Amino acid sequence: MDGEFELRKFVAPEFVFGSGARSPWGRYLKNFAAKKIFLVTDNGIISLGWLDEIVEILESGEYEYEIYSNINSNPRVEEVMEGARIYNEEGCDVIVAIGGGSPMDCAKGIGIVISNNKHIKKFEGVDKVVMPSPPLICIPTTAVVLLMCLSLQ
């Protein structure tokens, strides 16, 4: 190479967990200058009422949000692509994944599709993601279960 190099950046998602985790994760939204949040979860989390507290925090911070829950176990290509389409249509700028592996995997896929503007199948293999995802905050189900238990005490 003649003095030029390829600049690359790796952006890791923020995982929020532990006692009191439901409070500080909202600060990350401010750090990211978030305007509209794309909440990625599944119907199990919704039916248990665990999403309600997250929505409450968003509404108290006067954030706009869009909920995407069309996710099965082991998210399918169509679910990732649908999520990316909705994210773009709704003008979201930060992704928050709430739940277990399926919502988080889907959220990561959505982020990759959004930032690289390609079909998710184009990323099969190693070292295929050129541009990092939009900001991604992950709230694992285990953290949600712990928070719900702590709030019952």
Secondary structure, 3 states (H helix, E strand, C coil): CCCCCCCCCCCCCEECCCCCCCCCHHHHHHHCCCCEEEEECCHHHHHCCHHHHHHHHHHHCCCEEEEECCCCCCCCHHHHHHHHHHHHHHCCCEEEEEECHHHHHHHHHHHHHHHHCCCHHHHCCCCCCCCCCCCEEEEEHHHHHHHHHHHHC
